[in-house]
Amino acid sequence: MIQTQSTAIKRRNSVHKNLFDPSLYQIPEPPRGGFQHQKKEYSKETFSNQVFGYDITSLKKRFTQLFPSNIQGYLPEVDLRITIICSIWYVTSSISSNLSKAILRTFNHPIALTELQFLVSAVLCVGFASIVNLFRLPRLKHTKFSKALNSFPDGILPEYLDGNFRSSILHKFLVPSKLVLMTTFPMGIFQFIGHITSHKAVSMIPVSLVHSVKALSPIITVGYYKFFEHRYYNSMTYYTLLLLIFGVMTTCWSTHGSKRASDNKSGSSLIGLLFAFISMIIFVAQNIFAKNILTIRRKVGILPSSSTDDVTSKEGQPSLDKTRFSPLQVDKITILFYCSCIGFSLTLLPFLTGELMHGGSVINDLTLETVALVAIHGIAHFFQAMLAFQLIGLLSSINYSVANIMKRIVVISVALFWETKVNFFQVFGVILTIAGLYGYDKWGLSKKDGRQT
């Protein structure tokens, strides 16, 4: 009897003690596939500090030491990672913008060009994701090409790519969740309207004039945040942006003035300006909308295939070693693919009922040379869009608009040297624009506030 009571007491004590054992409350992590452990292997731990194998801090220090000590204090602070991304973005944008003008000279079908551009972009997304997935196989993942593919920053590639084509590509990449469609459908509408209006504008007015209208985007962005989000900007922000815009407008209008005598199509120019303005408004709205989806700094990870993946992040269970998933973030390849698919679907009806039915010359004008130019244009646009998505996630909306201005300077400069002779006002406009960019970076919106916008 006493022995039985002692045994019962021991059992009660044992149960009472174990009820407060924290290990009993550890919810097991549900299986998500093999990519969770592979994520550490493909992590980008060194990307923030290194570019192409070189340490960013040492490179910046060496570059600064090239200047005298009394000048070093006036040098703007340079983010080498963003500078390299922007440089590649400018080159691909110049190729894409000037090729679109060259294509539309012989293939004057803007809607058809938009449709082909969406098609090429979607095919490239699937192809690129398939190649990356292939080099995640155990026998290929240690090759140099595989390491280069996996050196992309966080947020570019899907995390679930594990080498299995059926499960990764067919069952995940090509089968979107409801949340992915809800986030990419508005962006697909932006892409649809923005690209058609942009191509319409390029077919009617010079490339430089189109970009002069789009140069108003920083002012529109600042105005939106000022009046609708009630953000505060110091006076230098407005002064430097006005100087920047005035420089771009001077460059572009001087170019347009030299062409006015030969073109002499005022009605067409006004319609082209209207299309360019609509395109600018659309892309500003897209940038503001996409900011919450594409930002990866200080955010949790990339959107998983199903919302049930967040089951491990319950209240009172902070995760220290594993990545948490955001309900509003999707990797850039997935975004670009579904934006292209949505844009292609929305453009299909205007193309079939418009240019294809009423303009039967679409097929006849599609020569072998045009197809080659469209393919190159699509590849350039693919890389341009990928880099733009990455920059939207790294920069504030205002800083991204300023980066867009610098991109237009490069595009305009290439167009000027390609098509016309450079005059004094064009050079003066470029100098004013660079001065505006420097002033904005040095005395305008602070870096800290700008990153958080």
N, C-alpha and C positions, 0 to 999 in steps of 0.2 A: 504493500500500500504506500509506504513511505518512498520506496524506490520508484514506484509509478509516478508519484507526485513530483519527485525530483526530475524524472525524465520529462514530464510535462512542462515543468518550469524551464528546463533547458531548451525545450523546443520553442516555448513562448519567447524566451530571451533571444533565441536564434532568429525567429521570425521578426521580432521587434527590431532587432539590430539590422537585419537585411532590408527592412522597409525603408530605411534611410540611406541605403547604399546608393550613391549616384549612378553606379554602373547599371543598376536595374532600369534607369530611365533613359538610357542612351538608345534613341530610336535608330534601328539599323537603316543604313542608306540603301534605297532601292536601286536595283541594277539599272544602269543607263547605257550599257554597252561598254566596249573595251576602250573607248576614247578617253575616259576620265583619267586613267593612269598614264596614258600617252600624252596627256596635255602638258605634264611637267617636262616630258622629254622634248616636246616641241615648244617649250616656253621661250619667250623672247627676253630673257633676263638681261642680256647684254645689249639689246637694241637701243635702249634709252641712253646708254653711255658710249656706244660704239656705232660707227657707220663704216661699212665695208672694211672692218677689221681695224680701224683707227679710232683711238680714244678722242671723243669730242672735246673734252676739256683741254687736252694737250694741243689739239689742233687750233682751238680758239686762242690759246695762250701764245702759240707760235705766230699766228696771224697778227695778233695785237702787237707783238714785239717788233713787227716790221715797220711800225710807225713810231715817230718820235714821242717821247713821254708826255710832252705838252699837248699832243694831239690825241693821245689815247683816250682822254676823258671825254672827247666829243664823238668818239665812235659809237654807233648804235649797238645795243646788245643784240647779238645774232644767235638764233637757235639754228644750229647747223643741220639738225634733222629736218626741220621745217623748210630751211633754205634749199636743201637737196630735193625734197619732194616738190617744192614750188618750181624749181628749175626744170625738172622733168615735166611737170604739169604745163609750164609755159611752152616748151618745145612741142609737146603733143597737141596742145591747143592751137598753136600756130599752124601746124600741119593740117589739123582738122578744119579750122576756119577757112584757110585759103584753098584747101581742096574742095570744100563745099561750094565756094564761088566758082572754081574751075569746072566742077561737075555741072553746075546749073547753067553755065554758058552754053554747053552743048546738049544738056539733058534738063531742060527747063520744066521740071515736074517736082516742085517742092514736097508735095505730099508723098509721092512715090519714093523720093529720096529719104524722107522721114521713115517710111515703112521699111525700106531696105536697111536703114541704120538700126532700127529696133531689132530686126531679124538677125543681122550680123552680131549685134551686141549680145543677144540671147544665146546664140550658138557659141560665141566665145566664152560666155560664162559657164555653160555646161562643159565645154571642152577643157577650160582651165581647171574647174573643180574636179573633173575626171582625172586629169594629169596629176594634180596634187594628191588625189586619193590613191592613184596607182603607186606613187612614190612613198606612200605610207606603208607599203608592204614590207615585211621584215627583211626580205632579201635586197630591197632597194632603198630603204630609209637611211642607210649610212653613206650613200653616195653624195658627191659634191652637189649635184643638181638637186637632190632631195633637201640638203641643208639650205641651199639657196631658196628653194620654194617655201621652206618653213621659217625663213628669216623675216617674213612679213610681220608688220606690227599686229598687236592684238586687235581683233575686230574685223580683219580683212577676210579671213577664211573661216568656213564652218569648223567647229571643234569636233564634230562627230565623224570626220573623215578618218577611216581606220584601215583602208586598203580593200575593203569588201565593196565591190561595185554595186551589188544588188541591194545591200542594206543601207549603204551610205548615199548613193546617188539615186537609185530607183525608188527606194522606200522613204527617204528623208529629204534629199535636196529637191527632187521633182514632186514631192507630195507635201505641200505646205500646210501648216496649221492655220486655224481660223485667225489667230492673232497676227500671224505673218501677213496674211492677206489684208487684214484690217489696217495694218500699219503701212503697207506698201501700195495699197490701192490709191490713196490720195496722192502719193508721190508719182504714181503712174499717170494720173490725170495731169499733174503739173508737167511731167515730161512730155505728154501728148500735146498739150496746148503750147508749151514753151518751144518745143522743137519745130512745130509747124509754123508758128509765127516767126521764129528766127530764120528759118529757111525761106519763108515768104519775103522777109525783109532783105535777106542777102541777095535774092533773085532780082530785087528792084533797085537797091541802092548799094554803094560801095561798102566793103567790109569795114573800113575805118569809120564810116558814118554810123553803121549799126552799133559798133562798140562805143561810139561817142554817146549814144543814147543810153546804152547799158551802163555807162560810167556814172549815171545818176543813182545807181543802186545803193552806195553807202549813205547818201542823203536820205533816201527813202527808208533804209533800215534804221538809221538814227531817229528819223521822225516817228517811225512806228514805236520804237522802244521809249521814245520821249513822251508821246501823247497817249499810248495805249498801255504800256507797261510802267509808266511813270518813273523811268530811269533818269538819273542825273548825269550830265556830261559837262565838263568844264568848258570855258569859252575857247580855249586853244583847240579843242576837238573840232569845233565848228569852223574856226579859221583855217586850220590845216586841211580839213576836208574840202572847203571852198577853194583853196589854192590848188588842191589835187584835181578837183573836178574841172576847174578853169583850165588847167594845163592840158587835160585830156580833150576837152572840148575845143581848145585852140588848135591842137594837133589835127583833130579829125575834121573840123570845119575848114581849115586851110586846105586839106586834101580834097574835100568835097567841092570847094570853090574852084580848084584847078580843073575839076572835071565838069563843072556846070555848063561850060560853053559847048562841050562836045556831046554831053548827054541830052540836055535841054528837054527833060521830061519831068516838069514840075508836079504834074498830077500823080505820076507814078512814084515820085520821090516822097510826096506827102503820105501816100498810102504805105510806102515802105517804112517811113518814120513811125507811123501809127503801129504797124506790126512790130517794129523794134521796141517801141515803148511798152506794148502789151507783153512782149517776151520778157522785158526787164522786170515788170511787175510780177509776172508769174514766177520767175526764178528767185526773186526776193522772197516771195511768199513760201516757195519751196525750201529755201535756206532756213527760214525761221521755223517752219514746221519740222524740218529734218533735224534741227539742232538737238531736240530732246531724244531723237531716235539714234543718232549717230555719235553722240558724245560718249567717249569711253574713259575719260579721265575722272577719277574720283567717283566713278560709277561702279556698279556691279557688272558682271560679265555680259555675255552675249545671250540673246534670246534662245532658249532651248526649243526642241521640236514640240514639246507639250508642256502645258502649264503645270502638270503634275510633278515636274522635276523640282519644283520648289518645296516639296513636302518635307525636306530635311531641315529647312530653315524656319522652325517653329519658334514661338515666343519662349524666351528664356533659354534657348539653345543656340548661342552664338557660334558661328563656324569660324575657326581661326586658320585652318590649314586647307580648306577647300574653297573654291571659287563660288560665290553666290551669283545667282542669275537674275537679270533685270527683266521685268515684263515689257519693257519698251525698247529693247535693243536687239538688232538683228545684224548679222555679219554683212559686210559690204557686197560680197559676191551674190548672196541671196537677194539683197535689196536690188542690186542692179539687174539681176535676172528677172525678177518678178515685175520690176518697173518696166523693163523692156517688153515682157510678155503683155502686160496691161496696156502699154503704149501701142504695141503692135495690134492688139485687139480693137482698141478704140480708133486707131487710124485706118483699119481695114475697111469700114463702111464708107468713110469719105473718099478713100482711094477707089473703091469699086464703083461707087455712084458718081464720082467726079471725074478724075483724070483718066481712069481706065475706060469708062463708058463714053464720055464726051470728048475725050482726047485720045483717039486711037493710036497716036504716034508714040505712046509710051514704049511699046514693044520695039518699034522700029528705031527709036532713039537709043535704045539700050544696046550699044555696041560693046565689043570685047574690051576696048579701051575704057569705056565708062564703067564696065563691071569691075575691072582692075582698080580703077580709082575709087569706086564705091567700097571695095574690100579694104583698101588701104585707109580710106576715110573711116570705115567702121572700126578697124583695129585701133587707129589713133583715138577715136572717140571712146572706145572701151577703156583704154588706159587713162584718158583724160577724166572720165567719169569715176574710175576707181580712185584716182588721186584726189579728185574733188571731194568725194565722200570721206576720204581719210582726213583731208584738211578741215572739213566741216566739223569732224569729231575732235580735232586738235585745237581749233581756234574758236574764238567767239564769233558771233554773227557779224559784228562790225569789222573785226580784223580779217575775217574771211572776205568781206566785201572789198577791203583795201587790197588784199592779195589778188582779188579778181581784177582790180584796177591795174595792178602791175602786170597781170597776165595780158590785159588788153593793150598795154604799152608795147609788149613784145609782139603781140599779134598785129598791131597797127604798124610797128616798125618793119616787120617782115612784109606786110602788104605794101607799104610805101616803097621799099626798095625793089619789090617785085613788079609793081605796076606803074609807079610814077617817079618823077625826079624829086629829090628832097629839097625843100625850100627853107628859108630862115624861120618862118612861123611854125613849121612842123618841129624843127629842132628846139625852138623856144618853148613850144608846148610840152615837149618831152622833159625839158629841164625843169619847167614849173611843176610838172607832175611828180618827178623824182624829189623835188624840194618839198612838195606837200606830203609825200610818203615819209620822208625823213622827219619832218616836223611833227606829223601825227605820231610816229614811233617814239620821238624824243620828248615831246612836250604835251602831246594830246592825252588821250585816255590811258590811264596807267596800265602797266602790264598785268598787275594782279586783278584789277577790276575787269580788264578786257578779257581775260581768260574765263572769268566767271559769267560773262554776259551770255 
